[in-house]
Amino acid sequence: MARPPGSRAVVVGCGLGDDAVALARRGFTVTAFDVSPTAIAWAQQRSADLSIGWRVADLLALPDDLPGAFDLVVEVHTVPWLPGVVRDAAMHAIGGLAAPGGVVLAVSLVATDAEVARGWTGPPWPQAPSELAAYRAAGLERVALEHPDPGDEPAMEVRLTWRRGAAGTAAGGGLPVIG
């Protein structure tokens, strides 16, 4: 796993906050946001003992203080619930949250091929493998791609790790990868 350069973390589409709580308990300074005010209120109640910066925010219209502010960006199953017309913008926004040297961990449902993705009835809608290039367009370089053997399944859960290049370097320059 790639190590983030610092301890500032953000959880995208945090829902009830389980991922944000796990990061806070591991010592990260956490900001977590969701488009749902109800989810954020519930997350705050569930984690009142922790110092987490809960925010109501829309990934496609981020407040100015969030882009480029985080060493670790965590997105779990947000993109597959979005219609195809906004996915590239969403992945670009997710990548844009990472500071120079920052790590992005994205967990998604990915189709085994583009034809499966086109014919899928959702939500969620699995991403076509080619869609993942939107992270690269956001200035990230892939560090790791982890997934089970798809066997005969038409889609699988995939864990992608990306890194933004350090300030003044190309994306991915000098990636330290930790096993």
VOPA-307405 format. One record per residue (C-alpha): residue in one letter; x, y, z. Coordinates in steps of 0.5 Angstrom, whole numbers, plus 500, padded with zeros to 3 digits. Example, Ala and Ser with C-alpha at 12.3 -4.5 7.8 and 13.67 -1.06 7.14 Angstrom:
<atoms>
ATOM | r | c1 | c2 | c3
ATOM | a | 525 | 491 | 516
ATOM | s | 527 | 498 | 514
</atoms>
This chain:
<atoms>
ATOM | r | c1 | c2 | c3
ATOM | m | 500 | 500 | 500
ATOM | a | 502 | 507 | 499
ATOM | r | 503 | 511 | 505
ATOM | p | 500 | 518 | 505
ATOM | p | 505 | 524 | 506
ATOM | g | 502 | 526 | 512
ATOM | s | 496 | 525 | 517
ATOM | r | 490 | 530 | 513
ATOM | a | 485 | 525 | 511
ATOM | v | 478 | 526 | 507
ATOM | v | 472 | 521 | 506
ATOM | v | 468 | 522 | 500
ATOM | g | 461 | 521 | 500
ATOM | c | 462 | 518 | 508
ATOM | g | 455 | 516 | 509
ATOM | l | 454 | 515 | 516
ATOM | g | 461 | 515 | 517
ATOM | d | 464 | 508 | 519
ATOM | d | 471 | 510 | 514
ATOM | a | 472 | 517 | 517
ATOM | v | 471 | 514 | 524
ATOM | a | 476 | 508 | 523
ATOM | l | 481 | 513 | 520
ATOM | a | 480 | 518 | 526
ATOM | r | 482 | 512 | 531
ATOM | r | 488 | 511 | 527
ATOM | g | 491 | 518 | 528
ATOM | f | 489 | 521 | 522
ATOM | t | 486 | 528 | 522
ATOM | v | 479 | 527 | 518
ATOM | t | 474 | 531 | 514
ATOM | a | 468 | 527 | 512
ATOM | f | 463 | 530 | 507
ATOM | d | 456 | 527 | 504
ATOM | v | 451 | 531 | 500
ATOM | s | 446 | 528 | 505
ATOM | p | 445 | 533 | 511
ATOM | t | 441 | 527 | 515
ATOM | a | 447 | 522 | 514
ATOM | i | 452 | 528 | 516
ATOM | a | 447 | 529 | 522
ATOM | w | 447 | 522 | 524
ATOM | a | 455 | 521 | 523
ATOM | q | 456 | 526 | 528
ATOM | q | 451 | 523 | 533
ATOM | r | 455 | 516 | 532
ATOM | s | 462 | 519 | 533
ATOM | a | 461 | 525 | 538
ATOM | d | 467 | 522 | 542
ATOM | l | 472 | 523 | 536
ATOM | s | 474 | 530 | 533
ATOM | i | 472 | 529 | 525
ATOM | g | 470 | 535 | 521
ATOM | w | 463 | 533 | 518
ATOM | r | 461 | 537 | 512
ATOM | v | 455 | 537 | 508
ATOM | a | 458 | 538 | 501
ATOM | d | 457 | 536 | 494
ATOM | l | 463 | 532 | 490
ATOM | l | 461 | 536 | 484
ATOM | a | 461 | 543 | 487
ATOM | l | 466 | 543 | 492
ATOM | p | 468 | 548 | 497
ATOM | d | 474 | 552 | 495
ATOM | d | 478 | 550 | 502
ATOM | l | 477 | 542 | 500
ATOM | p | 481 | 541 | 493
ATOM | g | 489 | 540 | 494
ATOM | a | 488 | 539 | 502
ATOM | f | 489 | 532 | 504
ATOM | d | 494 | 527 | 504
ATOM | l | 489 | 521 | 504
ATOM | v | 483 | 521 | 500
ATOM | v | 478 | 515 | 501
ATOM | e | 472 | 514 | 496
ATOM | v | 468 | 507 | 497
ATOM | h | 463 | 506 | 493
ATOM | t | 461 | 513 | 491
ATOM | v | 462 | 513 | 484
ATOM | p | 458 | 507 | 482
ATOM | w | 452 | 510 | 484
ATOM | l | 453 | 516 | 480
ATOM | p | 450 | 516 | 473
ATOM | g | 455 | 516 | 467
ATOM | v | 454 | 523 | 465
ATOM | v | 457 | 525 | 471
ATOM | r | 462 | 520 | 473
ATOM | d | 468 | 523 | 470
ATOM | a | 467 | 530 | 473
ATOM | a | 466 | 526 | 480
ATOM | m | 473 | 522 | 479
ATOM | h | 476 | 528 | 477
ATOM | a | 474 | 532 | 483
ATOM | i | 476 | 526 | 488
ATOM | g | 483 | 526 | 485
ATOM | g | 483 | 534 | 486
ATOM | l | 482 | 533 | 493
ATOM | a | 489 | 530 | 494
ATOM | a | 495 | 535 | 496
ATOM | p | 502 | 534 | 492
ATOM | g | 504 | 527 | 494
ATOM | g | 497 | 525 | 497
ATOM | v | 494 | 518 | 496
ATOM | v | 487 | 516 | 493
ATOM | l | 484 | 510 | 495
ATOM | a | 478 | 508 | 491
ATOM | v | 474 | 502 | 492
ATOM | s | 469 | 501 | 486
ATOM | l | 465 | 496 | 482
ATOM | v | 468 | 495 | 476
ATOM | a | 465 | 491 | 470
ATOM | t | 469 | 485 | 467
ATOM | d | 469 | 489 | 460
ATOM | a | 465 | 495 | 457
ATOM | e | 460 | 491 | 454
ATOM | v | 458 | 489 | 461
ATOM | a | 458 | 496 | 464
ATOM | r | 453 | 498 | 458
ATOM | g | 448 | 493 | 459
ATOM | w | 448 | 493 | 467
ATOM | t | 441 | 495 | 470
ATOM | g | 443 | 499 | 476
ATOM | p | 444 | 503 | 481
ATOM | p | 449 | 501 | 482
ATOM | w | 452 | 501 | 475
ATOM | p | 459 | 498 | 475
ATOM | q | 465 | 502 | 472
ATOM | a | 467 | 500 | 465
ATOM | p | 475 | 499 | 466
ATOM | s | 476 | 505 | 461
ATOM | e | 473 | 510 | 465
ATOM | l | 478 | 509 | 471
ATOM | a | 483 | 513 | 466
ATOM | a | 479 | 519 | 469
ATOM | y | 483 | 519 | 475
ATOM | r | 489 | 519 | 471
ATOM | a | 486 | 525 | 467
ATOM | a | 486 | 528 | 474
ATOM | g | 493 | 528 | 475
ATOM | l | 494 | 522 | 479
ATOM | e | 498 | 516 | 477
ATOM | r | 496 | 509 | 479
ATOM | v | 500 | 505 | 484
ATOM | a | 496 | 499 | 485
ATOM | l | 490 | 495 | 483
ATOM | e | 487 | 490 | 487
ATOM | h | 481 | 485 | 486
ATOM | p | 479 | 478 | 486
ATOM | d | 479 | 473 | 480
ATOM | p | 473 | 475 | 477
ATOM | g | 471 | 468 | 475
ATOM | d | 465 | 468 | 471
ATOM | e | 462 | 474 | 475
ATOM | p | 460 | 480 | 470
ATOM | a | 463 | 485 | 475
ATOM | m | 468 | 485 | 481
ATOM | e | 470 | 490 | 487
ATOM | v | 476 | 493 | 485
ATOM | r | 481 | 497 | 490
ATOM | l | 485 | 502 | 487
ATOM | t | 491 | 506 | 490
ATOM | w | 493 | 513 | 486
ATOM | r | 498 | 518 | 488
ATOM | r | 499 | 525 | 486
ATOM | g | 506 | 527 | 484
ATOM | a | 510 | 531 | 489
ATOM | a | 510 | 539 | 488
ATOM | g | 514 | 540 | 482
ATOM | t | 514 | 533 | 480
ATOM | a | 511 | 529 | 475
ATOM | a | 505 | 525 | 477
ATOM | g | 507 | 519 | 481
ATOM | g | 515 | 521 | 481
ATOM | g | 518 | 517 | 486
ATOM | l | 513 | 513 | 489
ATOM | p | 514 | 509 | 495
ATOM | v | 510 | 503 | 495
ATOM | i | 509 | 499 | 502
ATOM | g | 507 | 492 | 502
</atoms>
